[in-house]
Amino acid sequence: MAGLTAARFLQAGGWPIVLLDQSRGVGGRMATRRIGASCLDHGAQFFTVRDARFEEAVRQWEAAGWIAPWFTREGHIRYRAMDGMKVLAKHLAKPLDVRREAKVETIEPADEGWRVTTGSGQIFHASTLLLTPPAPQTAELLSTCADRLPPEFLFTLSCIEYDPCFSLLVTIAGSSGVPAPGYVRPENGPVEWIADNKQKGISAGIAALTVHANAEFSGRYLEAPKDRVARLMLEAAEPWFGGQVTAWQLHRWKYGRPVAANRPLYLLTHQPARLAIAGDSFGGPRLEGAFLSGLTAA
């Protein structure tokens, strides 16, 4: 969201933009998967609006038919993407020059700008570079030119921490036991929340649940075998299944959620060339935070 937002804003202002994404698709943690005929968001499930700048964008997305309200809690509407979070990212990326499966391997200062080399050997030159991966990955990419970057810039980057998260995707024969509107937060145990993608309106057919583990459990079992992690999560979430499990998949988000801290909305330096860093690590651990970080950096 941070990179797509920044790119759209800059392109509208006349900047020539190229986005490099290591994945086959776009969206990052705005992620959607399929199990058979079922569609499941397995990263961000919804988003809320607090800032007027984000509210303006959300109104445009809703008018375009990309999103819709899901439910309201604590005074804030929870918005869902109509066909899954990944599809919202695809809509945002459509007018942009996105190079997929372009994993950046090295970043080097060159000719008052930057030279970026991908794993396939492609080389890109630019006067300005905006990085939006998780902070540890960004720091690793900048390691070859760290001696030319301001120490305070690198220090801020090094202080950013993340909580991991396991995401378990489950299909259930029949209806689920998750109460309307399709979202529940258990009072105890390793499960932080469960979302029913069928009730949310992005999946048809049998029940399709996304189960997210809390940070404590995810950190403890981060390197454990997937079958063991899945078994523990299935046992903890079983009271909300309402039927027999027909299939499951487990995904590990190593950098699931940045630990909240008082940081600027982005980082910017002109040494050795113009370089900005943005993402929900700076704007706050919500989709809105990533949007505001990307927008402000741009």
C-alpha positions in Angstrom: 0.0 0.0 0.0 2.8 2.4 0.8 4.6 1.9 -2.5 1.4 1.9 -4.6 0.2 5.0 -3.0 3.4 6.9 -3.4 3.7 5.8 -7.1 0.2 6.9 -8.0 0.7 10.3 -6.3 4.1 10.9 -8.0 2.9 9.7 -11.4 -0.1 12.0 -11.2 2.5 14.8 -10.6 4.4 14.0 -13.7 7.2 11.8 -12.3 8.3 8.8 -14.4 7.8 5.8 -12.1 8.9 2.2 -12.2 7.9 -0.2 -9.4 9.9 -3.4 -8.7 8.2 -6.2 -6.8 9.8 -9.5 -6.0 6.5 -11.4 -6.1 4.4 -12.6 -9.0 1.6 -10.3 -7.9 1.2 -7.0 -5.9 -0.1 -6.1 -2.5 2.4 -7.6 0.0 0.3 -8.3 3.2 -2.8 -7.3 1.2 -2.9 -10.9 0.3 -5.6 -13.3 -0.9 -5.4 -17.0 -1.7 -7.6 -19.7 -3.1 -8.3 -23.2 -1.7 -10.4 -24.9 -4.4 -13.3 -22.6 -5.1 -12.9 -20.7 -1.8 -11.3 -17.2 -1.6 -9.5 -16.2 1.6 -7.7 -13.0 2.7 -4.7 -14.3 4.6 -3.0 -11.0 5.5 -5.0 -7.8 6.2 -8.7 -8.5 6.6 -10.1 -5.0 6.6 -9.2 -1.4 7.2 -10.6 1.6 9.1 -10.5 5.3 8.4 -9.3 8.0 10.8 -7.4 10.5 8.6 -9.2 12.9 6.1 -6.6 12.2 3.4 -7.2 8.5 3.6 -11.0 9.0 3.8 -10.9 10.8 0.5 -9.1 7.9 -1.2 -11.5 5.4 0.4 -14.5 7.3 -0.9 -13.1 7.1 -4.4 -12.5 3.3 -4.0 -16.0 2.8 -2.7 -17.5 4.8 -5.6 -15.4 2.6 -8.1 -16.9 -0.5 -6.5 -13.6 -1.8 -5.2 -14.5 -1.8 -1.5 -17.6 -1.9 0.7 -18.4 -1.7 4.4 -18.2 -5.0 6.3 -19.2 -4.1 9.9 -18.8 -1.3 12.4 -17.2 -1.6 15.8 -16.0 1.0 18.3 -17.3 3.8 16.1 -15.2 2.8 13.0 -16.4 1.1 9.8 -14.4 -2.0 8.9 -14.1 -1.9 5.1 -13.5 -5.0 3.0 -12.2 -5.3 -0.5 -15.0 -6.6 -2.8 -13.0 -9.5 -4.2 -10.2 -9.8 -1.7 -7.5 -7.5 -0.6 -5.1 -8.5 -3.4 -7.7 -7.4 -5.9 -7.7 -3.9 -4.4 -4.0 -3.8 -4.8 -4.3 -4.9 -8.4 -6.8 -2.0 -9.0 -4.3 0.5 -7.5 -1.4 -0.9 -9.6 -3.3 -1.0 -12.9 -2.1 2.4 -14.2 1.5 1.9 -13.0 4.6 0.4 -14.6 5.0 -2.6 -12.2 7.8 -5.1 -12.9 6.8 -8.3 -11.2 9.2 -11.1 -10.1 11.9 -8.4 -10.0 13.8 -9.2 -6.8 16.3 -6.5 -6.0 19.7 -7.9 -5.1 21.9 -4.8 -4.9 21.5 -1.0 -4.5 24.5 1.2 -5.2 25.0 5.0 -5.6 25.8 5.9 -9.2 25.9 9.2 -11.2 24.2 11.4 -8.6 21.5 8.7 -8.3 21.1 5.0 -7.8 21.8 1.8 -9.6 19.5 -1.1 -8.8 20.2 -4.6 -9.9 17.7 -7.5 -9.8 18.4 -11.2 -9.4 17.9 -11.7 -13.2 20.6 -9.2 -13.9 18.3 -6.3 -14.9 19.8 -2.9 -14.1 17.7 0.2 -13.3 19.0 3.8 -12.9 17.1 6.5 -11.1 17.7 9.9 -9.4 15.4 9.0 -6.6 14.7 5.7 -4.8 11.8 4.9 -2.5 12.0 1.7 -0.5 8.9 0.1 1.2 9.9 -3.5 2.2 10.1 -4.4 5.9 12.9 -2.5 7.7 15.3 -5.5 8.1 15.1 -6.2 4.4 15.6 -2.6 3.6 18.6 -2.4 5.9 20.1 -5.4 4.2 19.6 -3.9 0.7 21.4 -0.8 1.9 24.3 -2.6 3.6 26.7 -2.2 0.7 26.4 1.6 0.9 25.8 2.0 4.6 29.1 3.9 5.1 27.7 6.7 2.9 24.3 7.1 4.6 23.7 9.3 7.6 24.2 7.4 10.9 20.9 8.7 12.3 19.1 7.4 9.2 20.5 3.9 9.7 19.9 4.0 13.4 16.2 4.8 13.0 15.9 1.9 10.5 17.7 -0.5 12.9 15.4 0.2 15.8 12.2 -1.0 14.0 11.0 -4.3 15.3 8.2 -6.7 14.1 5.9 -9.2 15.6 5.6 -12.4 13.5 2.2 -13.9 12.7 1.0 -17.3 11.5 -2.0 -17.3 9.2 -4.0 -20.5 8.9 -6.5 -20.8 6.1 -9.2 -23.4 6.6 -12.2 -24.6 4.6 -15.1 -26.2 6.5 -17.9 -28.5 5.2 -21.1 -26.6 5.8 -21.4 -23.3 7.7 -18.8 -22.1 10.3 -19.4 -21.4 13.9 -18.1 -17.8 13.7 -20.9 -15.4 14.7 -22.2 -12.7 12.4 -20.8 -10.6 10.9 -18.0 -13.2 10.4 -15.3 -12.0 12.8 -14.4 -13.1 16.3 -11.6 -12.5 18.8 -11.3 -15.4 21.3 -10.8 -14.3 24.9 -7.7 -16.6 25.5 -5.4 -19.0 23.8 -3.1 -18.6 20.8 -5.7 -17.4 18.3 -5.9 -13.6 18.0 -8.9 -13.6 15.7 -10.9 -15.6 13.1 -12.5 -14.2 10.0 -15.2 -16.0 8.0 -14.5 -15.0 4.3 -17.9 -16.3 3.2 -19.8 -14.1 5.7 -17.5 -11.2 4.7 -18.7 -11.7 1.1 -15.5 -12.5 -0.8 -16.0 -16.3 -0.9 -18.8 -18.6 -2.0 -19.6 -22.2 -1.3 -18.4 -23.8 1.9 -17.1 -21.9 4.8 -13.6 -20.4 4.4 -11.9 -19.2 7.6 -8.7 -17.2 8.2 -7.2 -17.8 11.6 -4.4 -15.5 12.8 -2.2 -16.5 15.8 -1.2 -13.9 18.3 2.4 -12.5 18.5 3.4 -14.6 21.6 2.4 -17.9 20.0 3.9 -16.9 16.6 7.2 -15.9 18.1 7.5 -19.1 20.2 6.8 -21.4 17.2 8.3 -19.3 14.5 10.8 -22.0 13.4 8.7 -25.0 14.4 7.5 -27.5 11.7 4.4 -26.2 9.9 2.4 -29.4 10.6 2.9 -28.9 14.4 1.9 -25.2 14.2 -1.1 -26.0 12.1 -2.2 -28.7 14.5 -2.0 -26.4 17.5 -3.9 -23.7 15.7 -6.6 -26.1 14.5 -7.2 -27.4 18.0 -7.5 -23.8 19.4 -9.9 -22.6 16.7 -12.0 -25.8 16.5 -14.9 -24.4 18.6 -15.6 -21.9 15.8 -15.5 -24.4 12.9 -19.0 -25.7 13.0 -18.2 -28.6 10.7 -15.4 -30.9 9.4 -12.2 -29.4 8.1 -11.8 -30.2 4.4 -8.5 -28.4 3.7 -6.0 -26.1 5.3 -2.9 -24.0 4.4 -0.4 -22.3 6.8 1.4 -19.1 6.0 4.2 -17.5 8.1 4.4 -13.7 8.1 7.9 -13.2 9.6 7.3 -9.4 9.5 3.7 -9.5 10.3 3.2 -6.3 12.2 5.6 -3.5 13.1 5.9 -2.8 16.8 4.3 0.6 17.4 6.7 3.4 18.3 6.9 7.2 17.9 8.5 7.5 14.5 8.2 10.0 11.6 5.9 9.1 8.7 8.9 8.4 6.5 12.7 8.7 6.3 14.5 10.9 3.8 18.1 11.6 3.0 20.0 13.2 0.1 23.3 11.4 1.0 24.7 10.0 -1.2 21.5 10.6 -3.3 17.8 11.1 -2.8 16.5 8.1 -0.8 13.2 7.7 1.0 11.9 4.9 3.1 8.1 4.4 3.9 5.7 1.8 5.1 3.5 0.9 8.0 6.6 0.8 10.2 6.4 4.6 10.1 2.7 5.4 9.5 1.5 2.9 12.1 0.6 -0.8 11.9 -2.6 -0.5 9.9 -3.3 -0.2 6.2 -4.1 3.4 6.7 -0.7 4.0 8.2 1.0 2.5 5.1 -1.1 4.8 2.9 -0.2 7.9 4.9 3.5 7.0 5.0 3.6 6.5 1.2 1.6 9.6 0.5 3.7 11.8 2.8 7.0 10.5 1.4 5.8 11.1 -2.1 
